[in-house]
Structures are given as structure tokens and as C-alpha cells.
Amino acid sequence: MSLFVAEDISISFGGIKAVQDVSFTVEGGEVFSIVGPNGAGKTTIFNLISRIYDVDQGTLTFDGQDITRVPTYVVPEMGIARTFQNTELFDQETVLKNLLIGCHVHRQSNFFSDLLFLPSVRRQELAFRQRVEDVIDLLDLQRYRDQVIANLPYGVRKMVEVARALCVQPKLLLLDEPSSGLNPEETEDLSFWLEDINGDLGITIVMVEHDMNLVALASDRVMALADGALVAIGTPSEVQNHPEVLRAYLGD
């Protein structure tokens, strides 16, 4: 059974059909990329999966459960985490505190146990801290641990957002243009981290990306969109050479 299934999903904004009858599956353990020109509907699909938007029609199924109408706040608890095109971090907090916030969805204490700082709360806090330190080590963020986000270069902020998403302990990680704003060296590092996240942690990745070199290097399968509609699904080479994909990017 596929980890994630989208069946005939559509959404319109006014008279604009942002996504039209799109269906696709994501298999557990793969890296699945979504590509297409600006305005193709890529980020809109992410917003549908993470339940920021409601579909006009169609269904979304994750890990065997229908998530089409679940509340937005439930999505991380179910095992879906995401990043955004523009980083959405707490700029005046440190990297460490931003990552600890990612652990919050697994918090099992309540107001009174927190107030009394019971042994169960202490154990929980230690477990969260260990998880954060493991992610910091994985993404080589040790030297930024105690630095305030606002003082960090953009490329580091992008990786901190990926790190915070990993602290949610997702089964499915949605990365919205992770290489945007990165220099070539940072993009190369990103390709290695994607391999580690997918291979070592066993996390399934869905990635919206414009850098076709990164897509070709990191992806198992690729879905191409144009004007909100599905154009092609296949291996990176199949999609890159598909005549309709070339037409969408280059014109007639």
C-alpha cells in the first residue's frame, strides 16, 4: 500500500483553477519530486496535503487514513512535516529553541505536570533534547546551536527549517524548494543530506524543486505539472525528456 495517495484533487481560487484533477501516489521510502513552471500548482498541492487549504474535490490518504478533512494541527501528529519556500522560523530565538519547538507535537505532559516538573516531564525534556542534538549532528549545525536565527545566513536558516521538520519525527517530509537561495556548494551539501534523511532515517520525501540537477540526482520519481494539471510522472530522465514537459518549460 502506498504511503500517500492523492485522487483527483482540485482547488480553484475565484475563477482560477490552481490544481485540476491531479492524482498521484508516493511510495514509502522514496524521494518524489514535483516540478513545473511558476504557477503550475506545486506549492498549492503542498498546502492541500498539509491541510492549509481544503480541496474542492478529491481525496487525500496518508498511511491508510483519509486526511482530506482533518484539522491542520493534526497533520504533524500523524507524521507529516513540511518546510516553506520562505523560512518560517522564530527569528529572535536560537537554533536550539527552534528545533525544540519541532518536538512539541509529541508533548505528553500537561500544565500541572509541567508546573511541578515531575519526573515524567524531566524524562520527556531529556528525550526531546537528545532528539534535537541528533538532528543537529546529522545536518552539521553544531556551530550554530546557540546562535539567534536572525543573525544566520539564509542558507543556514533553510537547513534549520529542515532540521525543525525532522524533529517532528515525520514519516513523510514535504520540502518546498529546499535549494532556493542556496549557492552551488550548499546545494551539493543538501543533496547529501537528502540521501541521509531518506536512507539513514528512512523518511519518505516529497520535494518541490526548480533545480533540475538536484531533482535528477536525488529523486526516484518525478511528477511534472503545468497550469495546475498533471503532465507526466516517471523517472527523472523520462520526465525531463517528455515532449509535453519540454513544451511547458520552453513553449512550442
C-alpha positions as CSV (number, residue, x, y, z in Angstrom):
1,M,0.0,0.0,0.0
2,S,1.3,3.5,-0.9
3,L,2.2,5.8,1.9
4,F,0.4,8.7,0.4
5,V,-2.3,8.8,-2.3
6,A,-3.9,11.8,-3.9
7,E,-7.0,11.0,-6.0
8,D,-8.5,13.6,-8.4
9,I,-7.7,16.6,-6.2
10,S,-8.8,20.0,-7.4
11,I,-8.9,23.5,-6.0
12,S,-9.9,26.9,-7.5
13,F,-9.3,30.4,-6.3
14,G,-12.1,32.5,-7.8
15,G,-12.1,31.6,-11.5
16,I,-8.5,30.3,-11.4
17,K,-8.1,26.5,-11.4
18,A,-4.9,26.1,-9.3
19,V,-5.0,22.3,-9.3
20,Q,-7.1,20.3,-11.7
21,D,-7.9,16.6,-11.2
22,V,-4.4,15.6,-10.1
23,S,-3.8,12.0,-9.0
24,F,-0.5,10.5,-7.8
25,T,0.9,8.2,-5.2
26,V,4.1,8.3,-3.1
27,E,5.6,5.0,-2.1
28,G,7.2,4.5,1.4
29,G,10.9,5.2,1.3
30,E,11.1,7.1,-2.0
31,V,12.1,10.6,-2.9
32,F,9.3,12.0,-5.0
33,S,9.8,15.4,-6.7
34,I,7.2,17.8,-8.1
35,V,8.4,20.1,-10.8
36,G,6.8,22.7,-13.2
37,P,6.9,26.3,-14.2
38,N,5.9,29.1,-11.8
39,G,2.2,29.0,-11.2
40,A,1.9,25.3,-12.0
41,G,0.3,24.4,-8.7
42,K,3.2,22.8,-6.9
43,T,3.1,24.7,-3.6
44,T,-0.7,24.6,-3.7
45,I,-0.5,20.8,-3.6
46,F,1.7,21.0,-0.5
47,N,-0.8,23.3,1.1
48,L,-3.6,20.8,0.3
49,I,-1.5,17.9,1.8
50,S,-0.7,19.9,5.0
51,R,-4.3,20.9,5.2
52,I,-3.7,24.7,4.9
53,Y,-6.2,24.6,2.0
54,D,-9.3,22.4,1.6
55,V,-9.7,20.5,-1.6
56,D,-12.8,21.4,-3.7
57,Q,-12.9,17.7,-4.8
58,G,-10.9,14.6,-4.5
59,T,-9.4,12.7,-1.5
60,L,-6.0,12.6,0.3
61,T,-4.9,9.4,2.0
62,F,-1.9,9.1,4.3
63,D,-0.7,5.8,5.8
64,G,-4.1,4.2,5.1
65,Q,-6.1,7.1,6.7
66,D,-8.3,9.6,4.9
67,I,-6.8,13.0,5.8
68,T,-8.9,15.1,3.4
69,R,-10.8,16.9,6.1
70,V,-8.6,16.5,9.2
71,P,-7.7,19.7,11.1
72,T,-4.4,21.3,10.1
73,Y,-2.9,20.9,13.6
74,V,-3.4,17.1,13.5
75,V,-1.3,16.7,10.4
76,P,2.1,16.8,12.2
77,E,0.8,14.5,14.8
78,M,0.0,12.0,12.1
79,G,3.6,12.1,10.8
80,I,3.7,14.8,8.1
81,A,6.1,17.7,8.4
82,R,7.0,20.4,5.9
83,T,9.1,23.4,5.2
84,F,8.2,26.5,3.3
85,Q,9.6,28.5,0.3
86,N,10.4,31.3,2.7
87,T,11.7,30.2,6.0
88,E,9.1,30.3,8.8
89,L,11.3,30.4,11.9
90,F,11.3,32.3,15.2
91,D,13.9,34.8,14.3
92,Q,14.7,36.1,17.8
93,E,15.2,32.6,19.2
94,T,18.2,30.3,19.0
95,V,18.6,27.4,16.6
96,L,18.3,25.1,19.6
97,K,15.0,26.6,20.8
98,N,13.5,26.5,17.2
99,L,14.3,22.8,17.0
100,L,12.8,22.1,20.4
101,I,9.6,23.7,19.2
102,G,9.5,20.9,16.5
103,C,9.3,18.3,19.3
104,H,6.2,20.0,20.7
105,V,3.7,17.8,18.8
106,H,4.9,14.8,20.8
107,R,4.5,16.5,24.2
108,Q,2.5,14.3,26.6
109,S,2.7,16.5,29.7
110,N,0.1,19.0,30.9
111,F,0.0,22.3,32.7
112,F,0.1,20.8,36.2
113,S,2.8,18.2,35.5
114,D,4.9,21.0,33.8
115,L,4.3,23.3,36.7
116,L,5.5,20.7,39.2
117,F,8.3,19.5,36.8
118,L,7.5,15.9,37.6
119,P,10.0,13.1,36.7
120,S,7.9,12.2,33.6
121,V,8.4,15.8,32.4
122,R,12.1,15.7,33.1
123,R,12.4,12.5,31.1
124,Q,10.4,14.0,28.2
125,E,12.6,17.1,28.1
126,L,15.7,15.0,28.1
127,A,14.3,12.9,25.2
128,F,13.5,16.0,23.3
129,R,16.9,17.4,23.8
130,Q,18.6,14.2,22.7
131,R,16.4,14.2,19.5
132,V,17.4,17.8,18.7
133,E,21.1,17.1,19.3
134,D,20.9,14.1,16.9
135,V,19.4,16.2,14.2
136,I,22.0,19.0,14.8
137,D,24.7,16.4,14.3
138,L,23.0,14.9,11.2
139,L,22.8,18.3,9.5
140,D,26.1,19.6,10.8
141,L,24.6,22.5,12.7
142,Q,26.7,22.3,15.8
143,R,28.4,25.7,15.5
144,Y,25.0,27.4,15.1
145,R,23.3,25.7,18.0
146,D,23.2,28.8,20.3
147,Q,23.0,31.5,17.7
148,V,19.9,33.6,17.1
149,I,18.1,32.8,13.8
150,A,18.1,36.5,12.7
151,N,21.9,36.5,12.7
152,L,22.3,33.5,10.5
153,P,22.9,33.5,6.7
154,Y,19.9,32.4,4.5
155,G,21.4,29.1,3.6
156,V,21.8,28.1,7.2
157,R,18.2,29.2,8.0
158,K,16.9,26.9,5.3
159,M,18.7,23.9,6.9
160,V,17.4,24.9,10.3
161,E,13.9,24.7,9.0
162,V,14.6,21.3,7.6
163,A,16.1,20.3,11.0
164,R,13.0,21.5,12.8
165,A,10.8,19.5,10.5
166,L,12.9,16.4,11.3
167,C,12.3,17.0,15.0
168,V,8.7,16.2,14.3
169,Q,9.8,12.7,13.5
170,P,7.8,12.5,10.3
171,K,7.1,9.6,8.1
172,L,6.6,12.0,5.2
173,L,8.7,15.1,4.8
174,L,7.5,17.9,2.5
175,L,10.3,20.1,1.3
176,D,9.2,23.3,-0.6
177,E,12.1,24.4,-2.8
178,P,14.8,23.5,-0.3
179,S,17.6,24.7,-2.6
180,S,16.1,28.1,-3.2
181,G,18.6,30.8,-2.3
182,L,21.4,28.3,-1.8
183,N,24.8,28.6,-3.5
184,P,26.1,25.6,-5.5
185,E,28.2,24.3,-2.6
186,E,25.2,24.5,-0.2
187,T,23.0,22.7,-2.8
188,E,25.6,19.9,-3.2
189,D,25.6,19.5,0.6
190,L,21.8,19.5,0.5
191,S,21.8,16.5,-1.9
192,F,23.9,14.5,0.6
193,W,21.6,15.4,3.5
194,L,18.6,14.3,1.5
195,E,20.3,11.0,0.9
196,D,21.0,10.7,4.7
197,I,17.4,11.7,5.6
198,N,15.9,9.2,3.2
199,G,18.4,6.4,3.5
200,D,19.6,6.5,7.1
201,L,16.4,7.8,8.8
202,G,14.0,6.0,6.4
203,I,11.9,9.1,5.9
204,T,9.9,9.4,2.7
205,I,10.4,12.8,1.0
206,V,8.2,14.8,-1.4
207,M,10.1,17.8,-2.8
208,V,9.0,20.8,-4.8
209,E,12.1,21.9,-6.6
210,H,13.3,24.1,-9.6
211,D,16.9,22.9,-9.6
212,M,16.6,20.1,-12.2
213,N,20.2,18.9,-11.4
214,L,19.2,18.3,-7.8
215,V,15.9,16.7,-8.9
216,A,17.8,14.3,-11.2
217,L,20.4,13.5,-8.5
218,A,18.1,12.9,-5.6
219,S,14.7,11.7,-6.9
220,D,13.3,8.2,-7.5
221,R,10.3,9.6,-9.4
222,V,9.2,13.0,-10.6
223,M,5.8,14.5,-11.3
224,A,5.6,17.4,-13.7
225,L,2.7,19.9,-13.6
226,A,1.7,22.8,-15.8
227,D,-1.2,25.2,-15.3
228,G,-2.4,23.1,-12.4
229,A,-2.7,19.9,-14.4
230,L,-0.6,16.7,-14.4
231,V,1.7,16.4,-17.4
232,A,3.9,13.4,-16.7
233,I,5.1,11.1,-13.9
234,G,8.2,8.9,-14.2
235,T,11.9,8.7,-13.6
236,P,13.8,12.0,-13.7
237,S,15.2,11.2,-17.2
238,E,11.7,10.2,-18.5
239,V,10.1,13.4,-17.3
240,Q,12.9,15.7,-18.4
241,N,12.7,14.3,-21.9
242,H,8.9,14.2,-22.1
243,P,7.6,16.3,-25.0
244,E,4.8,17.9,-23.0
245,V,7.2,18.8,-20.2
246,L,9.6,20.4,-22.7
247,R,6.7,22.3,-24.2
248,A,5.5,23.5,-20.7
249,Y,9.0,24.9,-20.0
250,L,10.1,26.0,-23.4
251,G,6.9,26.7,-25.3
252,D,6.0,25.4,-28.8
